[in-house]
Amino acid sequence: MTLPDGRALAWSQHGTRGPTLLLIHGWCCDQRFWDFQLESLARDFTLVTVDLAGHGLSSRLPVGSSYSIEAMARDVVTAIEQLELRELILVGHSLGGPVALELAIARPDRCQRVIGVDTFTDAAMYRRRPPAEIAERCNAFRADFPKAMTALVRMITLHDALGYGVADWISATMSAREPETAVAVLDALLRWDIDARWPLLTRPVATINSAPLVPLIQPIEGLADLELEMMERVGHFPMMEDPRGFETRLRRLIGRDSARPT
């Protein structure tokens, strides 16, 4: 898809029936991180996947532009408008969770609900961080991006239910990202503030998160009406580490009433 400024936004569709799920990947990931879900879910849903700006096959933001969660979301808003997608269920993994929230805030008329995947609840990632901390964390990746990324993935990927070497593939794929863009997106995520954006939501939000990783996070308390579903024996990539267990929970959440509690 060609965006108004001439950049490319890569997207794919799978299935043609039922509600439409818009699947949004995480930091340094791409559409392929949903591959384990596509065949089964496409029997009952229309699935649309996208590559966010600077990820996968999509163009980077224009030279001189600063990455932000809002800017990446605006690209996807343009996509859903061009594709005339309505009554969407937004499914966002990690960074894709904040992008999904921004979509729901910008176009609530197009969205039914938001479902996160190991996202929203870690203050160290989703609550605005102090400038010195942002600089320190970004510099760690600038110093040796492949090494830092490999160490991170090994720490947060805990299980491989299908025995496909998921952690190896995730590590190799994320470590191969272009460091300058990757760090710019990380900086954008650490500058984003869920506390400021959450009250603007008018659609229900749930998230499917890793139980074993809870000791590693700084929990965020007080996100009103967030429905939290925990998965055991998985890390940060539950849709890849235990695809069928994840699908069961996702289908259950999709079946819930779409009215946001008041």
N, C-alpha and C positions, 0 to 999 in steps of 0.2 A: 504494500500500500504506500502511495506517495502522500506525504503530509503537505500542508499548505506551503511550508518553507522549502520543499524539495527533498527533504530527508525521507528515508525509507523506514517503514515500520513493518516488521515481519510478523505474520500471523498465520494460523492454520485453523481449519474447522474439521471436526470429527463428529459424525452422527447428524441426524436431521429430525429428531423427534424429542418430545418432552421439553421441559424447561431448559433454558440456556445457561450453562455454567461458563463463566469467564475465568480461566485459570491463569494466575499471575505468579511468576517465579520469583525467587529471592536474589540476593546480592551475588553477583558473579555467576549466576546460573542462567538458564535459558528454557525454552519450551520443552526441551527433551527431558527435563526433570519431572515431567508429568507422564512420561511414556507408559509407565506401569499401570496407569489408570485408564488410558484411553479406550482400549478395546472393550472392557467391561462396561464402563460408564456410558459409552456411545450407544449401547443398546437401549438406553432409557432417556438419554439427555442429548441435547446439542452442545458440544464442547467447542469453545473457542480459546485458543492459546495465543499469547503474544510474546515477543521479545521486547523488553523495555529498552529505552534509549541507551546506547552504549553496550548492549548485551546481545549475544547471539548474532543474528543477521540484521539487526536494526542499526541504523546510523547513530553515531554519537550526536549529542546536542551541538548546535552551531558553535564554531570557534568563538571564544570570548564569552560564551554563556556559562553561567554557574549551574551545576547540577543541583536540583532540589527534588524532594518528593512530589511537590506540586507540579513541577515541570514535566516529570515523567508521567504523572497522572493525566496531565492535559493531552499528551500524545494519545493515551488510551481513550480519553473522552472523544477525541477526534475520530478514532477508529470505530468506536461503537456508534457514533453518529453516522459515519459514512456507511457502515454495514447495517444501519437501521436496526440495531439490537435493542430490545426492550425486555423488561421484566427479568433482568439478569440476577443470577446468584453469583456474587463475586467470591472467588476462592483465592486467597493470597498467602503464599508461603514466605515467612521471614520478612524481608524488605517488601515483598508483595502485599503484606498485610497493611502497612501504612499507605501504600499506593491504592489499595482497594478502599480504604477509609476515605481518601481524598476523592476517589471516584464517586463514592456514595454521597459525600458532602456536595460535590459539584453537580451531580445529576441524580438526585434521589428519585426523580420521575422514571429513570431507566433501571433502577435497582430494587430488588426485593429484599435482599439480606446480604450480609458479609459473613464469610466463614474464614477465619485465619487458620494457619498451619504453623505451629510453634512460633508464635508471634504475640505481640501486644503486652505481655506480662513482665518483661525484663526492663527495669528502669535503666540499666546500663546501655540498652540499645534504643529504647523508644521514648525515653524522657530526655529532654534537651540536656546535653552534657556541657560542662564548663569548657571554655576555649582551650585552656591548657591541657585538659584531658583529651580533647579531640585531637589536638596537635600531636600529643604523645602516641595515641593509638594509631593515627594515620602514619606517623613516621616509622612505626614498627613494621608496617607493610611496605613503605617506600624503601627501607633498608635492604630487604631481601624478600620480595613479594612471594615467590614460589615456596620458600621455606616457611614463612609465616602462615601462608594459607594452608599448606600441608599440615602443619602443627595444629591449626585450628580445626580443620576437618577431622583429623584423627581424634581430637578431644571430644567432638560433639556428635560423631557418628558411631552408634553403639551396637547395631544389630543388622543382620542381613538375612531376612526370613527366607528368601528365595535362593540364597547361596550364589549370587551372581557377581560377587566382588564389588558390591555397591560402593563401599568406602574408597576403594582404589579408583573407581571411575569418577566419583565425585571429586576426589582430591586432584586427579590429573586434569579434569575439566576446569575446575575453579582456579587452579594454579596457573593455567595457561592464559588467563584473561590478561588484557593489556593493563599494566599496573597503573598508569596515570589515570585512566578512566575509572578503574576499580576504586582507587583511593578517593577520587573526587566523589563517587557515589557513596562511599562509606562516610565521608565528611558530611554529605547531605543528610544521611540517615541520622547521624549523631547530633545534627543541628535541629532536626525535626522534634516536635514536642507533642506527644499524645495527649497530655493534660489539656493543652490549649485547643486541640482539634476534637476531642471526644464529645464535648457538650454540643457540637454542631451536628451530630449525627441524628438522623430521623429514621433509620432503619435498624433492625435487630442485628446484633453482632454476637457471634460465637467463635470459639477457637479450639482446635484440637492440638494439644501440646504434649510435650514429652515429660513424663513424670520423673524419670531418672535424672534429667538435667536441672530440676528445680533447685538442688543444693548449689548449683553453679551460678544462679541468677540473683539479681537484686529485685525481689518481688515488688510489683506496683499494686498498691491497694487503692480501692475506691473507684474503679472504673464501673460506673453504674450500669447495671443490666447486662454485663458481659457474662455469657454462658460459657463455662470452661469445662471442656471434656479432656481428661487426661489419658494418655496411652502409656502402658508399661512396656519395658524391654525395647524401646526405640529411643533414638536421639533426635537430632534437629531435622531429620528428613523422613518423617514417618510414612509419607506417601511412597517412598522408595525402600525404606528399611522393612516395613511390613505392609505391603500394598493392600492385601485383602482386609486386614484389621483396620487400616485407615479408611478404606472404602465403606466398610460397615458403619463406621462412626459418621462419615460424611453423609451417607444416605439418610441416616437417622436425623441428622441436623437439618438436612434439606427438607425433610418431611414435616418439620415444625411449622407452626403458625408464623406467618411473615409479619404480623403486627408487632411493632416495637413497644415494649412495656412502657407505661407512663407512671 
